[in-house]
């Protein structure tokens, strides 16, 4: 198993892939978080404004606007998630914990 891991690491290093942090990852995560927060706040404020309306056409307009703000929230969440996954995948292999060993397991521990 160790031999395969070393061979894989050597093959990956031969590809000369760019690893590390991209400047865009942090900016995209921040933008995603901002869109999520703004969408939720705007949707709630539009909803609160619709409570004072009596005309069904005005209420329907507010519902459409609130739905658009919730769509903005979902888009922000997708952007945040994509940037977070990209950041995890960019980490070099050495920074990751050993995947074949469960968390907290130790080789010298005996039952």
ZALONU-952279 format. One record per atom (N, C-alpha, C): residue in one letter; x, y, z. Coordinates in steps of 0.02 Angstrom, whole numbers, padded with zeros to 5 digits, always signed. Example, Ala and Ser with C-alpha at 12.3 -4.5 7.8 and 13.67 -1.06 7.14 Angstrom:
BEGIN
A+00660-00284+00390 A+00615-00225+00390 A+00660-00165+00390 S+00642-00112+00354 S+00684-00053+00357 S+00645+00002+00394 
end
This chain:
BEGIN
X+00041-00059+00000 X+00000+00000+00000 X+00044+00063+00000 X+00096+00062+00040 X+00140+00120+00044 X+00176+00131-00023 X+00193+00076-00056 X+00226+00082-00121 X+00181+00114-00173 X+00117+00096-00172 X+00069+00126-00218 X+00060+00200-00204 X+00059+00218-00140 X+00051+00288-00121 X+00111+00329-00144 X+00171+00302-00136 X+00231+00337-00158 X+00233+00344-00234 X+00212+00291-00269 X+00211+00294-00342 X+00160+00346-00365 X+00102+00349-00332 X+00051+00398-00349 X+00077+00469-00337 X+00110+00480-00280 X+00137+00546-00266 X+00190+00566-00317 X+00230+00518-00339 X+00281+00533-00389 X+00249+00549-00456 X+00197+00512-00474 X+00162+00525-00537 X+00128+00594-00537 X+00098+00612-00480 X+00066+00677-00475 X+00117+00733-00478 X+00173+00724-00445 X+00225+00776-00448 X+00254+00783-00518 X+00254+00729-00557 X+00278+00732-00626 X+00231+00772-00670 X+00167+00775-00651 X+00119+00814-00689 X+00127+00889-00680 X+00162+00909-00627 X+00174+00980-00611 X+00109+01019-00604 X+00063+00991-00567 X+00000+01024-00555 X+00010+01082-00507 X-00028+01135-00517 X-00025+01191-00470 X-00066+01175-00409 X-00036+01177-00352 X-00071+01166-00289 X-00065+01228-00247 X-00094+01226-00189 X-00092+01285-00146 X-00156+01324-00153 X-00156+01383-00125 X-00216+01424-00125 X-00219+01469-00186 X-00275+01472-00214 X-00286+01519-00268 X-00314+01583-00238 X-00297+01639-00267 X-00324+01702-00241 X-00399+01706-00250 X-00425+01672-00300 X-00496+01675-00313 X-00537+01633-00264 X-00507+01582-00234 X-00545+01539-00188 X-00574+01579-00130 X-00532+01618-00098 X-00555+01658-00041 X-00606+01710-00062 X-00594+01741-00120 X-00641+01793-00143 X-00709+01762-00162 X-00707+01704-00193 X-00770+01671-00212 X-00809+01647-00151 X-00772+01623-00101 X-00806+01602-00039 X-00838+01662-00004 X-00802+01717-00003 X-00829+01778+00027 X-00889+01804-00011 X-00885+01803-00077 X-00941+01825-00118 X-01002+01780-00108 X-00989+01715-00105 X-01044+01667-00093 X-01077+01679-00026 X-01037+01690+00026 X-01065+01703+00092 X-01104+01768+00093 X-01079+01819+00058 X-01114+01883+00054 X-01181+01876+00017 X-01181+01838-00038 X-01243+01828-00075 X-01294+01789-00033 X-01270+01739+00004 X-01316+01702+00047 X-01348+01747+00100 X-01307+01787+00133 X-01333+01831+00186 X-01379+01884+00156 X-01359+01915+00101 X-01400+01967+00070 X-01466+01939+00045 X-01465+01880+00016 X-01526+01849-00009 X-01575+01834+00046 X-01550+01808+00102 X-01594+01792+00158 X-01624+01855+00189 X-01582+01906+00200 X-01606+01968+00230 X-01657+02001+00183 X-01642+02004+00119 X-01688+02035+00071 X-01753+01996+00066 X-01750+01931+00065 X-01812+01891+00061 X-01856+01902+00123 X-01825+01904+00182 X-01864+01916+00243 X-01893+01986+00245 X-01855+02035+00222 X-01882+02103+00222 X-01938+02111+00170 X-01933+02079+00113 X-01986+02082+00063 X-02048+02046+00091 X-02038+01991+00125 X-02094+01956+00155 X-02129+02000+00207 X-02090+02034+00248 X-02119+02078+00299 X-02157+02135+00265 X-02131+02160+00210 X-02167+02213+00174 X-02231+02189+00143 X-02233+02126+00123 X-02294+02100+00091 X-02351+02090+00141 X-02335+02086+00204 X-02387+02075+00255 X-02433+02136+00261 X-02408+02195+00243 X-02448+02255+00248 X-02493+02266+00186 X-02485+02226+00135 X-02522+02234+00073 X-02589+02197+00077 X-02639+02226+00043 X-02705+02193+00040 X-02722+02172-00031 X-02695+02206-00080 X-02709+02189-00150 X-02670+02126-00169 X-02704+02077-00196 X-02672+02014-00213 X-02617+02021-00266 X-02624+02070-00310 X-02573+02081-00361 X-02508+02106-00329 X-02513+02149-00280 X-02453+02172-00245 X-02421+02115-00206 X-02463+02075-00175 X-02436+02019-00136 X-02401+01970-00182 X-02428+01957-00241 X-02396+01912-00289 X-02329+01940-00312 X-02325+02005-00321 X-02262+02037-00341 X-02210+02028-00287 X-02231+02037-00225 X-02185+02027-00169 X-02162+01954-00165 X-02206+01908-00178 X-02188+01837-00177 X-02137+01821-00231 X-02146+01850-00289 X-02097+01839-00343 X-02029+01867-00324 X-02029+01927-00296 X-01966+01957-00274 X-01933+01916-00219 X-01972+01892-00171 X-01944+01851-00117 X-01916+01786-00145 X-01949+01756-00194 X-01924+01695-00225 X-01858+01708-00262 X-01854+01766-00295 X-01791+01784-00329 X-01734+01793-00278 X-01749+01821-00220 X-01698+01829-00169 X-01676+01762-00140 X-01723+01716-00134 X-01704+01648-00111 X-01662+01613-00164 X-01676+01626-00228 X-01634+01598-00281 X-01564+01627-00277 X-01559+01691-00260 X-01493+01722-00250 X-01456+01688-00192 X-01493+01671-00140 X-01463+01635-00083 X-01437+01567-00105 X-01474+01531-00144 X-01452+01465-00168 X-01391+01472-00213 X-01390+01523-00256 X-01332+01535-00299 X-01270+01551-00257 X-01279+01590-00205 X-01223+01605-00160 X-01198+01543-00124 X-01243+01500-00103 X-01223+01438-00071 X-01185+01393-00119 X-01208+01390-00181 X-01173+01349-00231 X-01103+01377-00245 X-01097+01442-00248 X-01032+01474-00259 X-00985+01461-00201 X-01011+01467-00140 X-00971+01455-00080 X-00948+01382-00078 X-00994+01337-00092 X-00978+01266-00090 X-00927+01247-00143 X-00935+01274-00203 X-00887+01259-00257 X-00817+01284-00239 X-00812+01344-00210 X-00747+01371-00191 X-00717+01331-00133 X-00758+01309-00086 X-00733+01270-00030 X-00707+01201-00053 X-00744+01169-00098 X-00722+01104-00124 X-00658+01112-00164 X-00654+01165-00204 X-00593+01178-00243 X-00534+01188-00197 X-00543+01224-00143 X-00488+01236-00095 X-00465+01170-00064 X-00512+01126-00049 X-00493+01061-00019 X-00455+01019-00070 X-00478+01020-00132 X-00445+00979-00184 X-00377+01007-00204 X-00365+01071-00192 X-00300+01101-00209 X-00245+01085-00158 X-00265+01063-00099 X-00214+01049-00048 X-00167+00995-00072 X-00103+01002-00059 X-00056+00949-00077 X-00070+00885-00039 X-00049+00830-00067 X-00063+00764-00037 X-00034+00758+00033 X+00023+00788+00046 X+00055+00783+00111 X+00016+00815+00167 X-00027+00863+00152 X-00065+00898+00204 X-00126+00859+00227 X-00147+00811+00188 X-00206+00772+00206 X-00188+00718+00256 X-00237+00702+00298 X-00226+00647+00344 X-00228+00582+00305 X-00202+00530+00334 X-00201+00466+00300 X-00272+00440+00292 X-00295+00429+00230 X-00364+00409+00220 X-00379+00337+00240 X-00328+00294+00244 X-00341+00224+00259 X-00345+00211+00334 X-00332+00262+00375 X-00334+00253+00447 X-00390+00296+00475 X-00437+00266+00513 X-00492+00306+00541 X-00465+00358+00590 X-00503+00412+00598 X-00482+00465+00643 X-00476+00439+00714 X-00423+00456+00747 X-00412+00435+00815 X-00381+00367+00822 X-00373+00330+00768 X-00343+00263+00771 X-00267+00270+00774 X-00237+00228+00812 X-00164+00230+00818 X-00138+00159+00805 X-00080+00155+00773 X-00052+00091+00755 X-00026+00053+00816 X-00005+00091+00869 X+00024+00057+00927 X-00028+00040+00981 X-00090+00056+00971 X-00142+00040+01019 X-00164-00033+01012 X-00172-00066+01068 X-00194-00136+01066 X-00258-00143+01105 X-00305-00184+01081 X-00370-00191+01116 X-00364-00228+01181 
end
